Amino acid sequence: MKKNTKVSTTCMLLLCAISFLTTSIIVAQESSIYRVYDDNQSSNILSRSSETRDIPRELLNGLNSAIYVENSRVINTTGIGRAKVIKLLDSNSIHAINSINEVTNNVELLTISLQNMSNLSMSFNMDSLDLPSLRYIYLKCDFDCSESQIRQFLVNLDPEVTIFYKVLKRS
């Protein structure tokens, strides 16, 4: 009887340790999502957990070659050389990324403009993207949105990709 209790206790401890390690690995593999605030005094952004992170301003400020996509077609390209940025001017263009005829191997930033809450109702499988150099996704929401809504919208994120989002208050 005592031996049976010892085996049961050992099995329970082993099961708890495996569960803890599995949970830690899953949590560690989530992409970081940060909200950008309108603070002209700071070059940082603030996340929900008050962790600060530098904004990739060199990519966000239009100083690199970019591809502009609207209604699922390229409407403009800027800069010289291969694009480092893709700017989707509407959410309908998300599924057109892989059909862009431009070479997208160097794209580091994907900017997506979301006009209304219904844009978040569909999910977008990030595994379907052929952007091997992607480091950042920047969402510009014309409505109040949250980190949890963004996690539901962008599924199968690479943990190495950092997500920034900004709520734009249009008047």
Order of alpha helices (4+ residues) and beta strands (2+ residues): alpha-beta-beta-beta-alpha-beta-beta-beta-beta-beta-beta-alpha-beta-beta
